[in-house]
Amino acid sequence: MWSSDGKAKRRALLQGALCLGVVGALSACGFRLRGDVTYTFQSIAINGAEAPVVVENLRKLLSRVTGLKVMDHPKDAQVTLDLNQVSDDKSVLSLTSGGRAREYVLTRVYAFRLYDQDGNEWMPPGEIETQRSYSYDDTQRLAREIQEQNLLLEMQQDAAQQILRRLQKAQQPS
């Protein structure tokens, strides 16, 4: 039989081996922490009257970056991010046997560009497309509307994250 002291040592040894195994597996698959986020510009202004939720998400996320200032006016910033076009689409994904919609797919596309005060492009104009699908039930109309609004909010947050990742690749024009 194991003494209580021996059990504690055995448990600690097993936990250590398990942690070592997990760390080894993560490093073998190429996992690494993101580290500090860096941008090649020191200040940015964001225009996007058509996408106020995305603009607000971007402002919050960018304001957390050390050494980066989010300005209110493009004339005060080194670069300007324009979210100049937003398009929405809602289409039927599947039908019931009676020909009624059973599933929908929501699509939202954001066009953007990053440029400096002289109009020089810091990166090629781009688009971010987000999609979500959901089931539809005529008997739960209110729940469907709430679900659709939650999906749209999630899509906007996802678009802001994708734009941030693209901004990390921006380079000052030569």
BAFI-3210 file (N, C-alpha, C; in Angstrom, 3 decimals, decimal comma, padded with zeros to 6 digits):
// residues 174
n [1|2|3|4|5|6|7|8|9|10|11|12|13|14|15|16|17|18|19|20|21|22|23|24|25|26|27|28|29|30|31|32|33|34|35|36|37|38|39|40|41|42|43|44|45|46|47|48|49|50|51|52|53|54|55|56|57|58|59|60|61|62|63|64|65|66|67|68|69|70|71|72|73|74|75|76|77|78|79|80|81|82|83|84|85|86|87|88|89|90|91|92|93|94|95|96|97|98|99|100|101|102|103|104|105|106|107|108|109|110|111|112|113|114|115|116|117|118|119|120|121|122|123|124|125|126|127|128|129|130|131|132|133|134|135|136|137|138|139|140|141|142|143|144|145|146|147|148|149|150|151|152|153|154|155|156|157|158|159|160|161|162|163|164|165|166|167|168|169|170|171|172|173|174]
n.u [000,834|000,283|001,701|000,359|002,131|003,645|001,694|001,130|003,570|003,672|001,406|002,172|004,353|003,087|001,410|003,340|004,545|002,383|001,924|004,347|004,078|001,861|002,902|004,992|003,531|002,099|004,176|005,238|003,278|003,491|002,412|002,391|002,565|000,962|002,299|003,603|001,689|002,467|002,602|003,305|002,882|002,331|000,072|-003,457|-006,462|-009,946|-012,395|-015,800|-018,755|-020,755|-020,420|-020,702|-020,518|-018,394|-016,352|-016,273|-015,520|-012,971|-011,680|-011,619|-010,062|-007,650|-006,870|-005,797|-003,305|000,068|001,894|000,515|-001,639|-005,040|-006,675|-009,089|-009,524|-008,612|-006,601|-004,924|-003,661|-001,236|-001,891|-004,949|-007,788|-010,217|-013,435|-015,162|-017,291|-020,067|-021,755|-024,714|-026,248|-028,852|-029,777|-031,630|-030,783|-031,615|-034,626|-037,871|-039,849|-042,238|-041,629|-040,922|-038,709|-036,020|-033,443|-031,221|-028,624|-026,445|-024,621|-021,980|-020,085|-017,157|-015,515|-012,302|-009,626|-006,252|-004,473|-002,140|-001,707|-000,980|-002,281|-001,150|-001,161|-000,989|-001,369|-002,786|-006,160|-008,745|-011,043|-013,282|-015,064|-017,784|-019,676|-022,623|-024,788|-028,163|-030,919|-034,383|-037,582|-040,975|-042,675|-041,253|-040,695|-039,758|-037,536|-035,953|-035,383|-033,870|-031,739|-030,693|-029,849|-027,862|-026,067|-025,316|-023,987|-021,863|-020,617|-019,732|-017,850|-016,031|-015,214|-013,865|-011,679|-010,414|-009,686|-007,850|-005,777|-004,976|-004,034|-001,621|000,146|000,595|002,602|004,788|004,594|007,058]
n.v [-001,188|002,278|004,999|008,040|010,089|009,063|008,847|011,533|012,389|010,797|011,697|014,387|013,935|012,719|014,832|016,724|015,364|015,233|017,978|018,586|016,966|018,175|020,758|020,000|018,865|021,111|022,790|021,263|021,338|023,843|025,931|029,157|031,935|035,038|037,420|040,811|043,218|044,947|047,901|049,678|052,344|055,328|056,738|056,757|057,415|056,768|056,352|055,792|055,925|054,256|051,933|051,973|050,353|048,596|050,465|051,539|049,232|048,839|051,206|050,815|048,473|049,249|051,343|050,091|049,298|049,591|052,552|053,462|055,863|056,720|058,818|061,513|063,009|062,840|064,624|064,882|062,491|059,968|057,940|057,013|055,041|053,964|052,803|052,320|051,129|049,105|046,132|044,265|041,052|038,733|035,528|032,609|029,509|026,856|024,955|023,941|020,915|021,890|024,154|026,422|028,746|027,365|027,650|030,421|032,468|034,935|037,564|039,813|042,379|044,261|046,951|048,395|050,785|051,909|054,788|057,599|061,105|062,292|060,833|058,452|054,959|052,640|050,011|047,589|048,259|046,542|043,812|042,531|039,721|038,404|035,649|034,068|031,422|030,460|028,737|028,843|029,388|029,618|029,762|030,905|033,716|036,097|035,128|034,403|036,893|038,080|036,281|036,733|039,416|039,111|037,514|039,295|041,247|039,695|039,150|041,703|042,191|040,186|041,066|043,441|042,364|040,943|043,033|044,377|042,470|042,556|045,182|044,998|044,228|046,405|048,707|051,484|053,533|053,612]
n.w [000,000|-000,559|001,162|002,564|002,081|-000,005|-001,970|-002,478|-003,535|-005,816|-007,211|-007,667|-009,329|-011,538|-012,354|-013,086|-015,221|-016,967|-017,491|-018,754|-021,001|-022,300|-022,860|-024,535|-026,680|-027,591|-028,427|-030,460|-032,417|-033,417|-032,022|-030,578|-028,358|-029,072|-028,438|-028,278|-030,023|-032,931|-034,882|-037,907|-037,871|-035,905|-035,160|-035,736|-037,528|-037,750|-040,130|-040,767|-041,193|-042,070|-040,693|-037,704|-035,348|-035,833|-036,137|-033,553|-032,112|-033,242|-032,415|-029,616|-029,414|-030,683|-029,055|-026,892|-027,615|-027,004|-027,427|-029,623|-030,959|-031,104|-033,092|-033,406|-035,712|-039,161|-040,041|-037,878|-037,619|-038,458|-040,285|-042,004|-041,608|-043,687|-043,634|-046,089|-047,388|-046,867|-047,189|-046,973|-046,851|-046,952|-047,273|-048,332|-047,071|-046,818|-047,483|-046,244|-046,667|-047,462|-048,834|-047,438|-045,824|-044,016|-043,082|-042,883|-044,305|-043,255|-044,627|-044,534|-045,855|-045,637|-046,982|-047,086|-046,680|-046,187|-045,694|-045,938|-044,989|-047,373|-049,223|-049,959|-050,331|-047,715|-047,654|-049,881|-050,960|-049,248|-048,473|-046,051|-045,320|-043,603|-042,469|-041,277|-040,362|-039,627|-038,064|-038,887|-037,502|-037,787|-035,595|-033,581|-033,757|-032,402|-030,973|-033,139|-034,292|-032,251|-032,175|-034,734|-034,500|-032,537|-033,949|-035,979|-034,468|-033,478|-035,921|-036,613|-034,596|-035,221|-037,749|-037,047|-035,608|-037,680|-039,403|-037,778|-037,691|-040,340|-040,493|-039,186|-041,100|-042,644|-044,500|-044,709|-047,552|-050,146]
ca.u [000,000|000,979|001,476|-000,182|003,276|003,992|000,633|001,301|004,726|003,284|000,473|002,966|005,145|002,165|000,993|004,491|004,691|001,260|002,204|005,448|003,518|001,032|003,810|005,679|002,591|001,801|005,327|005,422|002,296|003,769|001,716|003,172|001,780|001,038|003,284|003,179|001,210|003,169|002,156|004,356|002,467|002,198|-001,263|-004,442|-007,840|-010,841|-013,638|-016,699|-020,118|-021,635|-020,157|-020,341|-020,169|-017,050|-015,451|-016,137|-014,705|-011,594|-011,146|-011,337|-008,950|-006,422|-006,462|-005,077|-001,965|001,084|002,607|-000,352|-002,686|-006,220|-007,047|-010,461|-009,544|-007,551|-005,503|-004,059|-003,123|-000,264|-002,649|-006,399|-008,466|-011,568|-014,381|-015,959|-018,413|-020,581|-022,899|-025,391|-027,057|-029,509|-030,339|-032,141|-029,792|-032,343|-036,087|-038,606|-040,527|-043,361|-041,136|-040,669|-037,310|-035,652|-032,176|-030,750|-027,218|-026,197|-023,308|-021,659|-018,781|-016,616|-014,390|-011,509|-008,310|-005,402|-003,657|-001,607|-002,248|-000,690|-003,077|-000,389|-001,717|-000,089|-001,646|-003,806|-007,536|-009,157|-012,409|-013,473|-016,402|-018,169|-020,927|-023,179|-026,064|-029,015|-032,184|-035,552|-038,822|-042,075|-043,340|-040,385|-040,264|-038,987|-036,248|-035,183|-034,901|-032,809|-030,604|-030,117|-029,131|-026,648|-025,142|-024,781|-023,017|-020,699|-019,967|-019,047|-016,668|-015,108|-014,657|-012,895|-010,488|-009,741|-009,074|-006,660|-004,708|-004,475|-003,290|-000,274|000,974|000,709|003,959|004,879|004,971|008,422]
ca.v [000,000|003,569|005,902|009,310|010,856|008,472|009,201|012,947|012,463|010,170|012,626|015,533|013,450|012,540|016,161|017,307|014,664|015,655|019,358|018,496|016,398|019,192|021,777|019,391|018,729|022,443|023,317|020,443|021,703|025,195|026,926|030,136|033,079|036,145|038,430|042,191|043,626|046,140|048,523|050,515|053,738|055,720|057,273|056,360|057,911|055,790|056,858|054,684|056,243|053,141|050,804|052,559|049,350|048,133|051,578|051,603|048,079|049,118|052,240|050,201|047,539|049,967|052,199|049,250|049,013|050,480|053,374|053,822|056,816|056,741|060,227|061,765|063,618|062,360|065,590|064,732|061,138|059,577|057,198|056,988|053,829|054,224|051,719|053,119|050,431|047,960|045,541|043,202|040,137|037,668|034,632|031,335|028,449|025,609|025,041|022,777|020,187|022,731|025,304|027,563|028,876|026,692|028,232|031,608|032,818|036,371|037,910|041,229|042,654|045,574|047,381|049,358|051,170|052,603|055,753|058,685|062,440|062,625|059,953|057,248|053,721|051,888|048,626|047,569|048,230|045,167|043,499|041,506|039,139|037,530|034,932|033,220|030,810|030,154|028,068|029,714|028,726|030,597|029,851|031,619|034,907|036,993|034,486|034,472|038,262|038,266|035,493|037,427|040,593|038,626|037,075|040,492|041,828|038,808|039,358|042,997|042,008|039,374|041,931|044,337|041,575|040,646|044,277|044,597|041,573|043,062|046,421|044,653|044,032|047,685|049,225|052,844|053,518|054,136]
ca.w [000,000|-000,615|002,279|002,079|001,585|-001,296|-002,910|-002,833|-004,427|-007,087|-007,858|-008,136|-010,455|-012,669|-012,808|-013,778|-016,502|-017,810|-017,933|-019,702|-022,223|-022,947|-023,393|-025,675|-027,792|-028,131|-029,157|-031,662|-033,438|-033,896|-031,210|-029,838|-027,923|-030,023|-028,055|-028,436|-031,335|-033,378|-036,123|-038,480|-037,726|-034,498|-034,890|-036,737|-037,443|-038,363|-040,718|-041,088|-040,791|-042,416|-039,793|-036,409|-034,340|-036,158|-035,830|-032,096|-031,711|-033,654|-031,524|-028,311|-029,534|-031,018|-027,937|-025,936|-028,134|-026,452|-028,398|-030,752|-030,592|-031,955|-033,206|-033,841|-037,042|-040,049|-040,170|-036,715|-037,586|-039,480|-041,293|-041,852|-042,032|-044,185|-043,887|-047,006|-047,991|-046,139|-047,876|-046,230|-047,637|-046,202|-048,278|-047,853|-047,161|-047,075|-047,438|-045,737|-047,744|-047,877|-049,584|-046,558|-045,421|-042,778|-042,653|-043,584|-044,150|-043,229|-045,152|-044,424|-046,458|-045,307|-047,819|-046,333|-047,199|-045,227|-046,435|-045,117|-045,289|-048,768|-050,076|-050,295|-049,775|-046,848|-047,996|-050,932|-050,449|-048,964|-048,051|-045,035|-045,446|-042,511|-042,728|-040,225|-040,735|-038,480|-038,366|-038,787|-037,105|-037,800|-034,294|-032,638|-034,491|-031,546|-030,712|-034,378|-034,444|-031,261|-032,644|-035,888|-034,001|-031,872|-034,992|-036,634|-033,534|-033,510|-037,218|-036,550|-033,750|-036,002|-038,800|-036,411|-035,327|-038,948|-039,895|-036,944|-038,140|-041,626|-040,252|-038,734|-042,299|-043,362|-044,638|-045,209|-048,975|-050,385]
c.u [000,876|000,688|000,946|000,925|003,677|002,964|000,784|002,474|004,386|002,366|001,222|003,798|004,275|001,696|002,120|004,683|003,584|001,495|003,316|004,969|002,680|001,905|004,543|004,777|002,283|002,978|005,562|004,455|002,502|003,065|002,713|002,249|001,979|002,125|002,709|002,756|001,943|002,602|003,269|003,997|002,241|000,820|-002,183|-005,774|-008,708|-012,097|-014,522|-018,109|-021,083|-021,488|-019,785|-019,936|-018,747|-016,027|-015,224|-015,297|-013,239|-010,948|-010,753|-010,110|-007,629|-005,948|-005,700|-003,636|-000,986|001,790|001,793|-001,454|-003,814|-006,740|-008,492|-010,539|-008,370|-006,364|-004,503|-003,330|-002,123|-000,954|-004,139|-006,923|-009,877|-012,319|-015,440|-017,145|-018,796|-021,759|-023,411|-026,172|-027,632|-030,173|-030,747|-031,081|-030,457|-033,837|-036,668|-039,242|-041,719|-042,923|-040,908|-039,204|-037,075|-034,369|-031,844|-029,248|-027,110|-024,784|-023,127|-020,238|-018,392|-015,449|-013,634|-010,225|-007,575|-004,458|-003,172|-002,184|-002,007|-001,475|-002,347|-000,976|-000,656|-000,276|-002,709|-005,205|-007,991|-010,615|-012,363|-014,910|-016,647|-019,513|-021,329|-024,498|-026,857|-030,303|-033,337|-036,765|-039,910|-042,708|-042,518|-039,807|-039,390|-037,595|-035,362|-034,599|-033,759|-031,551|-029,908|-029,328|-027,829|-025,608|-024,517|-023,732|-021,728|-019,913|-019,182|-017,781|-015,609|-014,443|-013,602|-011,593|-009,704|-009,044|-007,807|-005,500|-004,132|-003,644|-001,859|000,677|001,195|002,157|003,915|005,317|006,349|008,455]
c.v [001,249|004,367|007,218|010,201|010,361|008,815|010,636|013,113|011,897|011,101|013,829|015,143|013,276|013,883|016,852|016,680|015,079|017,063|019,371|017,948|017,402|020,272|021,241|019,277|020,085|023,004|022,533|020,832|023,132|026,276|027,866|031,284|034,223|037,146|039,823|042,452|044,901|046,599|049,440|051,999|054,037|056,284|056,932|057,048|056,913|056,497|055,675|054,921|055,086|051,961|051,292|051,534|048,834|049,213|051,670|050,437|048,310|050,153|051,645|049,297|048,246|050,846|051,415|048,966|050,054|051,236|053,780|054,744|056,733|058,174|060,358|062,275|063,119|063,321|065,470|063,390|060,896|058,831|057,263|055,666|054,207|052,918|052,333|052,405|049,227|047,419|044,355|042,329|039,086|036,781|033,319|030,269|027,102|025,835|023,793|022,076|020,971|023,982|026,548|027,569|028,189|027,280|029,437|031,738|034,341|036,612|039,413|041,430|044,090|045,851|048,459|049,674|051,965|053,506|056,846|060,021|062,862|061,749|058,685|056,035|053,009|050,386|048,626|047,601|046,780|045,054|042,419|041,019|038,209|036,905|034,145|032,655|030,507|029,511|029,012|028,871|029,786|030,787|030,639|032,866|035,834|036,418|034,557|035,857|038,559|037,515|036,188|038,660|040,192|038,170|038,272|041,175|041,004|038,983|040,669|042,897|041,199|040,208|042,871|043,590|041,272|041,885|044,583|043,724|042,038|044,323|046,145|044,485|045,322|048,172|050,643|052,802|054,140|055,162]
c.w [000,000|000,647|001,710|001,530|000,192|-002,366|-003,385|-003,787|-005,801|-007,879|-008,435|-009,351|-011,698|-013,229|-013,578|-015,151|-017,469|-018,351|-018,975|-021,044|-022,994|-023,577|-024,609|-026,890|-028,417|-028,922|-030,446|-032,772|-033,939|-033,105|-030,561|-029,455|-028,895|-029,688|-028,246|-029,876|-031,714|-034,708|-036,616|-038,431|-036,252|-034,148|-036,056|-036,455|-038,192|-038,844|-041,050|-040,625|-041,071|-041,463|-038,396|-035,347|-034,573|-035,817|-034,323|-031,569|-032,059|-032,748|-030,158|-028,384|-029,808|-029,870|-026,878|-026,368|-027,611|-027,573|-029,605|-030,250|-031,607|-031,945|-033,706|-035,279|-037,884|-040,159|-039,017|-036,685|-038,707|-040,621|-040,974|-042,383|-042,429|-044,337|-044,789|-047,616|-047,139|-046,917|-047,068|-047,186|-046,695|-047,245|-047,635|-048,095|-047,443|-046,879|-046,792|-046,917|-048,272|-048,624|-048,754|-046,134|-044,083|-042,199|-043,524|-043,397|-044,237|-043,732|-045,026|-044,943|-046,128|-046,243|-047,042|-047,081|-046,135|-046,013|-045,484|-045,578|-046,729|-049,743|-050,497|-049,580|-048,939|-047,038|-049,083|-050,314|-050,279|-048,599|-046,990|-045,200|-044,274|-042,852|-041,496|-040,754|-039,473|-038,962|-038,103|-038,418|-037,009|-036,428|-033,274|-033,279|-033,644|-031,261|-031,952|-034,570|-033,467|-031,695|-033,812|-035,457|-033,306|-032,888|-035,710|-035,755|-033,514|-034,813|-037,230|-035,705|-034,485|-037,093|-038,217|-036,108|-036,608|-039,520|-039,097|-037,386|-039,472|-041,444|-039,794|-039,919|-043,084|-043,360|-045,197|-046,683|-049,166|-051,495]
res [m|w|s|s|d|g|k|a|k|r|r|a|l|l|q|g|a|l|c|l|g|v|v|g|a|l|s|a|c|g|f|r|l|r|g|d|v|t|y|t|f|q|s|i|a|i|n|g|a|e|a|p|v|v|v|e|n|l|r|k|l|l|s|r|v|t|g|l|k|v|m|d|h|p|k|d|a|q|v|t|l|d|l|n|q|v|s|d|d|k|s|v|l|s|l|t|s|g|g|r|a|r|e|y|v|l|t|r|v|y|a|f|r|l|y|d|q|d|g|n|e|w|m|p|p|g|e|i|e|t|q|r|s|y|s|y|d|d|t|q|r|l|a|r|e|i|q|e|q|n|l|l|l|e|m|q|q|d|a|a|q|q|i|l|r|r|l|q|k|a|q|q|p|s]
***
